[in-house]
Amino acid sequence: MNFHTNAQESLKFLTGEFPTLVEALDYAACGMAAASFYNGKAELTDTLSYASLRGKARALAARMLAAGLKPGDRAGIVAETDADFLIGFFGCQYAGIVPAPLPLPATFGGRGNYIQHLQGMLTIAGAKTVVGSHNLQDMIEEAAEGCGVMLAGTLRIFDGYDADETQLPTVRPDDLSYIQFSSGSTRFPSGVAVTHRSLMANVQAIAQDGLKVREDDHCVSWLPMYHDMGLIGFLLTPLATQMSVDYVPTREFARRPMVWPQLISRNGGTLSFSPSFGYDLCARRAARGRLEELDLSHWRVAGIGGDMIRPDVLERFATELAPAGFNPKAFVASYGMAEATLGISFAPLDTGIETETLHLDRLEANQIAIAVKPGAPQDARSRVFVRCGSVLPGHQLEIRATSSDAKLPDGCVGRIMFRGPSLMREYFGDREATERAMTSGGWLDTGDLGYLRDGVLVVTGRSKDLILVHGRNVWPQDIEWAVEAQVDGLRDGDVAAFSIDDGTKERVVLGVHCRKSDPAQRDALRQAIVEAARLHVGVDCHVELLPPNSLPKTSSGKLSRAGARKLYTQICERRARRIARIRPIKNRSRAGIDDRLALSA
């Protein structure tokens, strides 16, 4: 088995004790650790040692300054999973330029939407340059038009500048390190501005307390570099702890999910994270594959985060991968967000997923988390929630009432508030948004709801997604998960639940991926979905069947319920216009009109 060597014997192992990110790379460059890049067939395509990364990044930094960029300027970098992104990101760090990692076009549904999204991000950041891969150059250059960008293209645009006399600036802890665009699940992404001081505080807390990183640890990641879990969790934290990392592009993982456990097995991976959907993809593929050649016994931290955690998905993954030696006690639940740099709380290691089963009726009615007693029968009105551990040392969590700043006692659901040295400086260039999120005393209103029990956080949902039905606070994921579990043919991520205010009350709508074309089968699917929602969640709903893969996602791959609501509104508007065109037509049979309306639906 080919295990990587992380550092020279003479290099003392440090776990993030650096004032700035550039000093972390300066130190890691003294060792033997490296970033290795693989394709979807688990074939090695490139390797970049930290020593080589440092040299190339410093040379690029000098050329960027020679090209007319100045310390404090912002640079958009399309975050491909390749060596150029690492070089570009750290080139900015050494130049004192603030990089803003930008998403790839996969989740935006077309060239026009992607360009428009890039333009919004570049405008928010006030970017002076934007770079990306050769394949995206045309779109990058088009997005740069009208955004005040000086230079756009690939990293090669800096090749012609003479940097011999250029001096690199001194980078200080309170300088901005990067701008991380939040996922944008309820709004257009905001630019989270993070200083070196905040970044290194979070990296050190994650390494020392959350993951308890060891000298022989090795990371494997398919997470996108433009998402905080990919960027901070699996680029900056490993580098600051002198760890080697194996990367596979997210799009390659989506096509061949088993490349993930293959690389962990082959290269002795010990640390790797994923949202629920990644474990689900892998479990489905593993159920049809041969696992005899895999050895996952050394995978000691199988982290889970980035979205609401689904215990059923993790249980299925553990069952399917058990023949390969996967230990379910390796699961580590966590909670975090870009505004906190990354990590807020981590469950204890070597315990697996710990849960609480709650009475939903009491939770929905009065926001009190009453646990179902162990051994009691679980009826349809209970739900399992995951315990996400305690807040990282040196940081604080509070639960406050939704209608006031009153601190709530254990077991009461309210707004999750966070404070500590890892907190962002601001939403870049958006004072109003910053003031809404950052309350007095330096607290961040996360926008999430949850409760504490004996210092352990349980996240129940996002406040803006809550649906009010006849006085009940219903979590959309309860409806989504119940329907996906009960209706044959539906998969994880096939259902989006949201509400529409029709002027008198909130109406629950489900956008559902449908892979059937026969009208009778579509009608049967609608009916099955309505019955599942009514029986298992106690809500009546309208079902809108949608083509596969059409439910909107955020740039980080999360389901966007706000986007689904907007899509549904657009569908209703188009349908209304069609009806308006049909009504004036004379001498048309009612049956013919009904046929056209059925087709338009």
matplotlib code that plots the C-alpha trace (Angstrom):
import matplotlib.pyplot as plt

x = [0.0, 1.4, 1.3, 2.5, 5.1, 3.9, 7.1, 10.7, 11.8, 13.5, 10.3, 8.4, 4.7, 2.6, -1.2, -2.0, 0.1, 0.8, -0.1, -0.9, -1.5, 1.7, 3.7, 1.9, 2.9, 6.5, 6.7, 5.0, 7.3, 10.2, 8.6, 7.7, 3.9, 2.1, -1.2, -1.9, -4.6, -6.5, -9.1, -12.4, -10.5, -8.3, -5.3, -2.7, -2.6, -0.5, 1.4, 2.4, 4.6, 4.2, 7.7, 6.9, 3.6, 5.5, 8.0, 5.4, 3.1, 5.7, 6.8, 3.2, 2.7, 5.6, 4.2, 0.7, 2.1, 4.3, 1.1, -0.3, -2.4, -1.9, -2.1, -5.7, -7.1, -9.4, -9.0, -11.7, -10.3, -12.5, -11.9, -11.0, -9.6, -6.1, -2.6, -3.3, -6.0, -3.6, -0.9, -3.3, -4.8, -1.5, 0.0, -2.7, -1.7, 1.9, 1.0, -1.4, -4.2, -7.5, -8.7, -12.4, -12.8, -15.6, -17.8, -17.7, -20.6, -22.0, -24.9, -26.1, -28.2, -26.5, -23.8, -25.9, -26.9, -23.3, -21.9, -24.6, -23.7, -20.0, -20.7, -22.6, -19.8, -17.1, -19.1, -19.6, -15.9, -14.8, -12.4, -9.5, -8.7, -10.4, -8.7, -9.6, -8.9, -8.4, -11.8, -13.6, -11.6, -14.4, -17.0, -14.5, -13.7, -17.3, -18.2, -15.4, -16.8, -18.4, -17.2, -14.1, -11.8, -8.3, -7.1, -9.1, -8.1, -5.9, -2.9, -0.8, -2.0, 0.7, 3.6, 4.9, 5.4, 9.0, 9.0, 12.7, 12.5, 9.2, 9.2, 6.5, 4.6, 4.5, 1.2, -0.3, -2.8, -5.6, -5.3, -8.0, -7.0, -9.9, -13.5, -15.7, -19.0, -21.8, -23.9, -26.8, -29.6, -32.0, -30.4, -27.7, -24.4, -22.8, -19.0, -17.8, -14.6, -12.1, -8.9, -5.7, -6.3, -9.8, -8.7, -5.8, -7.9, -10.5, -7.8, -6.0, -9.3, -10.4, -6.9, -6.3, -9.8, -12.2, -10.2, -7.2, -4.9, -1.9, 1.4, 0.5, -2.9, -3.6, -6.6, -8.7, -11.3, -13.7, -15.2, -15.3, -12.6, -15.1, -17.0, -15.8, -15.6, -13.4, -11.3, -10.6, -11.3, -9.2, -6.8, -5.9, -6.2, -4.1, -1.4, -1.3, -0.7, 1.8, -0.6, -0.7, -4.0, -5.4, -7.9, -10.5, -12.7, -16.2, -17.7, -15.6, -16.8, -20.4, -19.8, -17.8, -18.5, -16.4, -13.3, -13.5, -13.2, -10.8, -8.3, -8.8, -8.1, -5.1, -3.3, -4.1, -6.6, -7.5, -9.5, -12.3, -15.6, -18.8, -22.4, -25.1, -25.6, -22.0, -22.4, -25.7, -24.2, -21.4, -23.7, -25.9, -22.9, -21.3, -24.4, -23.8, -20.0, -17.3, -15.6, -13.2, -10.1, -10.9, -9.5, -11.2, -10.1, -7.7, -10.4, -10.6, -12.6, -15.5, -16.8, -20.4, -21.5, -22.4, -26.2, -28.8, -27.4, -29.4, -28.9, -30.6, -28.1, -25.1, -26.5, -26.9, -23.4, -22.0, -23.8, -22.8, -19.1, -18.8, -17.3, -14.4, -13.7, -15.5, -16.1, -19.3, -17.7, -15.5, -18.5, -18.1, -21.0, -20.2, -21.8, -20.4, -20.6, -18.5, -19.4, -17.5, -14.7, -15.7, -16.2, -18.4, -18.9, -17.6, -19.0, -16.5, -14.2, -14.6, -18.3, -20.1, -23.4, -25.3, -29.0, -32.1, -35.6, -38.1, -41.9, -42.7, -46.1, -44.5, -41.6, -43.9, -46.4, -44.2, -40.5, -39.7, -37.4, -39.1, -37.1, -38.9, -37.9, -35.5, -37.4, -40.7, -42.4, -41.6, -44.8, -45.2, -44.9, -41.3, -38.1, -34.4, -32.0, -28.2, -26.1, -23.4, -21.1, -19.9, -18.6, -14.9, -12.8, -12.4, -15.8, -19.3, -22.8, -26.1, -29.7, -32.0, -35.7, -36.9, -38.8, -36.3, -32.7, -33.7, -31.3, -33.2, -32.6, -31.6, -34.1, -35.8, -35.5, -34.4, -31.9, -28.3, -25.9, -22.2, -19.2, -15.5, -12.1, -13.1, -15.8, -15.8, -14.9, -18.0, -20.0, -17.7, -19.1, -22.5, -22.9, -26.6, -26.3, -23.4, -25.5, -28.4, -26.2, -23.9, -25.6, -24.4, -21.6, -20.0, -22.6, -23.5, -27.1, -26.5, -30.0, -30.3, -32.5, -31.6, -31.2, -28.5, -28.6, -25.8, -23.6, -24.2, -25.8, -28.7, -29.6, -33.3, -33.4, -33.0, -35.3, -36.2, -37.3, -39.8, -43.4, -46.3, -49.3, -52.4, -50.2, -47.5, -43.9, -43.1, -39.6, -39.4, -36.9, -39.4, -41.7, -39.0, -37.4, -40.8, -41.8, -38.5, -38.6, -42.1, -42.6, -41.0, -38.6, -37.7, -34.1, -32.3, -32.6, -35.7, -38.0, -38.1, -40.7, -41.6, -44.6, -46.5, -48.7, -51.9, -53.1, -55.1, -52.8, -49.6, -49.9, -47.3, -45.9, -43.6, -41.3, -40.5, -38.3, -40.3, -38.8, -42.1, -43.8, -47.0, -49.9, -51.4, -48.0, -47.5, -51.0, -50.2, -46.9, -48.7, -51.3, -48.6, -46.7, -49.8, -50.8, -47.2, -47.1, -50.5, -49.9, -46.4, -46.2, -49.8, -49.8, -51.8, -49.7, -49.7, -47.3, -45.4, -43.7, -40.4, -37.8, -34.9, -32.1, -34.1, -34.5, -32.2, -29.0, -26.7, -23.1, -22.1, -24.6, -27.3, -30.9, -32.2, -35.7, -35.8, -34.8, -37.4, -40.1, -38.9, -39.0, -42.5, -43.7, -42.2, -44.0, -47.3, -46.8, -46.1, -49.1, -51.3, -50.1, -50.9, -54.4, -54.9, -54.0, -56.3, -59.5, -60.2, -60.0, -63.6, -65.0, -62.6, -63.9, -63.6, -61.9, -59.3, -58.6, -58.3, -55.8, -53.6, -53.8, -52.8, -49.8, -48.7, -48.6]
y = [0.0, 3.4, 5.7, 9.3, 10.8, 14.1, 15.8, 15.4, 13.9, 17.2, 19.3, 19.7, 18.9, 22.0, 22.2, 25.7, 27.8, 30.5, 34.3, 34.2, 31.8, 32.7, 31.7, 28.4, 27.7, 28.9, 26.3, 23.5, 24.1, 22.8, 19.4, 16.6, 17.0, 17.6, 18.0, 15.2, 15.4, 12.5, 11.9, 9.9, 6.7, 7.2, 7.9, 10.4, 13.5, 16.0, 16.5, 19.8, 19.8, 22.6, 23.6, 23.9, 25.7, 28.3, 29.0, 29.3, 31.3, 33.8, 34.2, 34.8, 37.3, 39.4, 39.3, 40.3, 43.3, 44.2, 44.0, 46.9, 45.1, 46.4, 44.9, 45.0, 44.6, 41.6, 38.8, 36.4, 32.9, 30.2, 27.3, 24.3, 21.4, 21.7, 23.1, 26.4, 27.2, 26.6, 28.6, 31.5, 31.5, 31.5, 34.0, 36.4, 35.7, 36.6, 39.7, 40.9, 40.6, 39.2, 36.1, 35.3, 31.7, 31.5, 28.5, 26.4, 26.5, 23.0, 24.1, 27.2, 25.8, 27.4, 29.8, 33.0, 32.2, 31.4, 34.6, 36.6, 34.9, 35.6, 39.2, 39.6, 38.1, 40.1, 43.3, 42.5, 41.8, 44.8, 42.5, 43.9, 40.6, 37.3, 34.1, 30.5, 27.6, 27.8, 26.0, 28.8, 31.7, 33.0, 33.1, 34.7, 37.4, 38.0, 38.2, 40.7, 43.2, 46.1, 45.0, 47.2, 44.2, 45.1, 41.7, 38.5, 35.1, 32.3, 32.7, 33.1, 36.7, 37.6, 35.8, 38.8, 41.1, 41.8, 41.1, 41.3, 44.5, 43.7, 43.5, 41.4, 43.1, 42.1, 40.2, 41.0, 39.0, 41.6, 41.8, 40.1, 36.6, 35.9, 36.5, 33.4, 33.6, 32.0, 29.3, 31.7, 29.3, 32.1, 35.1, 35.9, 34.9, 37.4, 37.9, 36.7, 38.7, 36.6, 37.9, 35.8, 36.1, 34.6, 31.9, 30.7, 30.7, 28.4, 26.2, 25.7, 24.9, 22.4, 20.7, 20.6, 20.1, 19.1, 16.5, 16.0, 15.9, 13.5, 13.5, 10.5, 11.8, 12.0, 13.7, 12.8, 15.3, 15.7, 18.8, 22.0, 24.5, 27.4, 26.0, 26.6, 22.9, 22.3, 25.4, 25.7, 22.1, 20.4, 22.9, 25.4, 23.2, 20.3, 22.8, 24.5, 21.0, 19.8, 17.1, 15.7, 15.7, 13.7, 15.6, 14.5, 17.0, 17.2, 16.6, 13.4, 12.2, 12.8, 10.5, 7.9, 8.1, 5.0, 6.9, 8.4, 5.2, 3.9, 6.7, 6.5, 2.7, 3.0, 6.0, 5.4, 8.2, 9.0, 12.2, 13.0, 14.9, 15.0, 16.3, 13.7, 13.5, 12.4, 9.5, 8.7, 8.7, 6.4, 4.0, 3.6, 2.8, 0.5, -1.6, -2.6, -2.9, -5.2, -4.1, -7.0, -4.9, -1.9, -1.3, 1.5, 0.4, 3.4, 6.0, 7.4, 10.6, 10.4, 13.9, 14.9, 18.5, 21.2, 20.6, 18.9, 15.5, 12.5, 9.5, 7.1, 7.9, 7.4, 4.1, 2.9, 4.0, 2.2, -1.0, -1.0, -0.2, -2.6, -5.3, -2.9, -2.4, 0.9, 1.6, 3.5, 5.0, 7.0, 9.3, 12.7, 15.2, 18.9, 22.2, 25.3, 28.1, 30.5, 33.4, 31.5, 30.7, 27.1, 25.0, 25.9, 22.6, 19.0, 15.8, 13.7, 11.3, 7.5, 7.6, 7.7, 9.4, 10.2, 11.2, 12.4, 11.3, 14.0, 14.4, 16.5, 17.6, 19.3, 20.6, 22.2, 23.6, 25.2, 24.7, 22.4, 19.4, 16.6, 13.4, 10.1, 7.8, 4.9, 1.8, 3.6, 2.9, 5.5, 6.7, 8.8, 12.1, 11.7, 12.5, 11.7, 14.7, 14.5, 15.8, 18.0, 18.2, 21.1, 24.5, 24.7, 25.9, 29.6, 30.2, 30.5, 29.3, 30.6, 29.8, 32.8, 33.3, 33.9, 37.1, 38.6, 38.4, 36.4, 33.4, 30.1, 27.2, 23.7, 21.9, 25.1, 25.7, 29.1, 31.1, 29.7, 32.5, 32.3, 34.3, 33.9, 34.6, 32.7, 35.2, 37.0, 40.7, 41.6, 40.8, 42.6, 46.0, 45.3, 47.2, 46.6, 42.8, 42.8, 44.8, 42.4, 39.4, 40.8, 41.8, 43.6, 42.0, 40.5, 37.7, 36.3, 35.3, 32.2, 32.1, 28.5, 27.1, 24.5, 23.8, 22.9, 19.9, 19.6, 21.8, 19.7, 21.4, 20.0, 21.8, 21.6, 23.7, 27.1, 29.8, 31.2, 27.8, 27.1, 26.6, 27.7, 25.3, 25.9, 27.2, 24.5, 25.2, 22.5, 21.9, 21.4, 18.6, 16.6, 16.7, 16.1, 13.1, 11.5, 11.7, 10.4, 7.5, 6.5, 6.9, 4.4, 5.8, 9.0, 9.6, 11.9, 15.4, 14.8, 16.9, 20.5, 21.7, 25.4, 27.6, 30.1, 32.8, 33.1, 36.1, 34.2, 31.4, 29.6, 26.8, 24.0, 23.2, 20.3, 20.5, 16.9, 15.4, 13.0, 10.5, 9.3, 10.5, 8.4, 10.6, 7.8, 7.1, 10.8, 11.1, 8.1, 9.6, 12.9, 11.0, 8.9, 12.0, 13.8, 10.8, 10.4, 14.0, 13.8, 10.5, 11.0, 14.8, 15.8, 18.4, 18.8, 19.9, 20.8, 18.7, 20.2, 17.5, 18.7, 17.3, 15.4, 17.6, 20.8, 21.7, 24.7, 24.2, 26.7, 27.0, 24.5, 21.9, 22.5, 22.4, 26.0, 26.2, 29.9, 29.0, 26.2, 28.7, 31.2, 28.4, 27.4, 31.0, 31.3, 28.1, 29.4, 32.7, 30.9, 28.7, 31.7, 33.4, 30.3, 30.1, 33.8, 33.1, 30.1, 31.7, 34.2, 31.6, 30.9, 27.7, 25.7, 22.7, 22.5, 19.2, 20.7, 23.5, 20.9, 19.0, 22.0, 22.9, 19.4, 19.6, 22.9, 21.5]
z = [0.0, -1.1, 1.9, 1.5, 3.7, 5.0, 6.2, 6.7, 10.1, 10.9, 10.4, 13.6, 13.3, 13.8, 13.8, 12.5, 14.9, 12.3, 12.2, 8.5, 5.7, 3.9, 6.9, 7.0, 3.4, 4.1, 6.8, 4.9, 2.0, 4.2, 4.2, 1.8, 1.7, -1.6, -3.4, -5.8, -8.5, -9.9, -12.6, -12.3, -13.0, -10.0, -12.3, -11.1, -13.4, -11.5, -8.3, -6.7, -3.6, -1.1, -1.9, -5.6, -4.8, -2.7, -5.4, -8.2, -6.0, -5.1, -8.7, -9.8, -7.0, -8.3, -11.8, -10.6, -8.9, -11.9, -14.0, -12.0, -9.3, -5.8, -2.3, -1.2, -4.8, -5.3, -7.8, -9.0, -9.5, -11.0, -8.7, -10.8, -8.9, -10.3, -9.6, -11.3, -8.8, -5.9, -7.5, -8.3, -4.8, -3.0, -5.6, -4.4, -0.7, -1.3, -3.3, -0.6, -3.2, -1.9, -3.9, -4.4, -5.5, -8.1, -8.9, -12.0, -14.5, -13.8, -11.5, -13.4, -16.2, -19.2, -20.4, -19.9, -16.3, -15.5, -17.0, -15.2, -11.9, -12.4, -13.1, -9.9, -7.9, -9.6, -9.0, -5.3, -4.9, -7.0, -8.7, -10.7, -12.4, -13.0, -14.1, -14.8, -17.1, -20.8, -21.4, -19.6, -21.0, -23.4, -20.6, -18.1, -20.6, -21.3, -17.6, -17.0, -19.5, -17.7, -14.2, -13.9, -14.5, -15.7, -16.7, -17.6, -18.9, -17.7, -15.4, -18.5, -18.8, -16.2, -18.0, -19.9, -17.0, -15.7, -12.0, -11.3, -9.3, -7.6, -3.8, -2.2, 0.7, 4.3, 5.0, 8.4, 10.5, 10.2, 6.4, 4.4, 3.3, 0.9, 0.1, 0.3, -1.4, 0.7, -0.8, -1.6, -0.6, 0.2, -1.6, -4.1, -2.6, -0.3, -0.1, 3.3, 4.1, 6.2, 7.7, 8.2, 11.9, 11.7, 9.2, 11.3, 14.5, 12.8, 11.1, 14.4, 16.3, 13.6, 13.5, 17.3, 18.7, 15.9, 14.0, 16.4, 13.4, 13.6, 11.8, 9.8, 8.6, 4.9, 3.3, 0.3, -1.1, -4.0, -2.5, -4.7, -3.9, -4.1, -1.1, 2.4, 3.3, 0.2, 0.5, 4.2, 5.2, 2.5, 1.2, 3.9, 7.0, 5.5, 4.3, 7.8, 9.3, 6.7, 5.4, 1.9, 0.0, -2.9, -5.0, -7.5, -9.4, -8.1, -11.6, -11.8, -8.4, -9.5, -12.6, -10.7, -7.0, -6.2, -7.0, -3.6, -1.5, -4.1, -3.4, 0.4, 0.2, -2.2, -0.6, 3.1, 3.5, 7.1, 6.8, 4.4, 4.5, 2.5, 2.7, 2.9, -0.9, -1.4, 0.9, -0.8, -4.3, -3.1, -1.2, -4.3, -6.5, -3.9, -3.8, -7.4, -7.2, -5.9, -2.7, -2.1, -3.1, -1.0, 2.5, 4.4, 7.9, 8.3, 7.5, 11.0, 10.3, 7.9, 8.4, 7.6, 7.2, 4.7, 5.0, 7.2, 8.1, 7.1, 9.5, 7.1, 4.4, 6.7, 7.9, 4.3, 3.5, 6.5, 5.6, 2.0, 2.7, 5.7, 3.5, 2.7, 6.4, 6.9, 10.6, 11.3, 14.4, 12.0, 11.2, 12.7, 12.6, 12.4, 11.9, 10.4, 7.8, 5.7, 8.1, 10.8, 8.4, 8.4, 11.6, 14.6, 16.3, 16.0, 17.5, 19.5, 17.5, 17.6, 18.6, 15.3, 14.7, 17.8, 17.5, 19.4, 18.4, 19.1, 19.3, 16.2, 17.4, 20.5, 18.4, 15.8, 18.3, 20.9, 19.8, 22.7, 22.0, 23.9, 23.3, 22.7, 25.5, 24.5, 23.7, 23.1, 19.7, 17.1, 15.5, 12.4, 14.3, 15.5, 13.8, 14.3, 14.7, 14.7, 17.6, 16.1, 19.1, 21.2, 20.0, 19.3, 22.2, 22.4, 20.7, 22.0, 21.1, 22.3, 21.5, 21.4, 21.0, 17.4, 18.5, 20.9, 22.1, 25.1, 25.8, 25.8, 28.2, 27.1, 24.9, 23.5, 19.8, 18.7, 16.6, 16.7, 17.7, 17.3, 18.6, 18.5, 16.9, 13.7, 12.8, 9.5, 9.3, 7.2, 4.2, 1.7, 0.7, 2.2, 5.5, 5.7, 5.4, 7.9, 10.4, 10.0, 10.7, 13.3, 16.5, 19.5, 21.4, 18.3, 17.9, 14.5, 13.8, 11.7, 10.3, 11.5, 14.2, 16.8, 20.5, 23.0, 25.3, 27.8, 25.6, 22.5, 19.4, 17.5, 14.3, 13.3, 10.1, 8.5, 9.8, 6.4, 5.1, 7.9, 6.6, 8.8, 8.4, 10.6, 13.4, 13.0, 12.2, 9.6, 8.4, 4.7, 5.0, 7.0, 4.0, 1.5, 3.3, 4.1, 0.4, -0.9, 1.6, 1.0, -2.8, -5.1, -7.8, -5.9, -4.9, -2.4, -3.7, -5.9, -3.8, -2.8, -0.3, 0.0, 0.7, -1.4, 0.1, -1.9, 0.0, 2.6, 3.8, 3.1, 0.6, 0.6, -2.8, -3.7, -6.7, -7.7, -10.3, -12.5, -14.9, -16.3, -19.5, -19.4, -18.2, -16.1, -14.4, -13.7, -12.1, -10.0, -8.9, -7.9, -5.9, -4.1, -3.2, -1.8, 0.2, 1.7, 2.7, 4.3, 6.1, 7.4, 7.9, 8.2, 5.4, 2.2, -0.7, -4.4, -6.5, -9.5, -11.5, -13.0, -15.5, -13.8, -12.5, -12.9, -9.2, -8.6, -6.6, -4.9, -6.2, -3.5, -4.6, -1.9, -2.8, -3.1, -1.9, -2.7, -6.2, -6.4, -5.3, -8.0, -10.6, -9.6, -9.8, -13.3, -14.4, -13.0, -14.9, -18.2, -17.6, -17.0, -20.2, -22.2, -20.7, -21.5, -25.2, -25.4, -24.0, -26.8, -29.5, -30.8, -32.1, -30.1, -28.3, -24.5, -24.9, -27.1, -24.6, -21.8, -24.0, -24.4, -20.7, -19.9, -22.2, -20.8, -17.3]

ax = plt.figure().add_subplot(projection="3d")
ax.plot(x, y, z, "-o")
ax.set_aspect("equal")
plt.show()
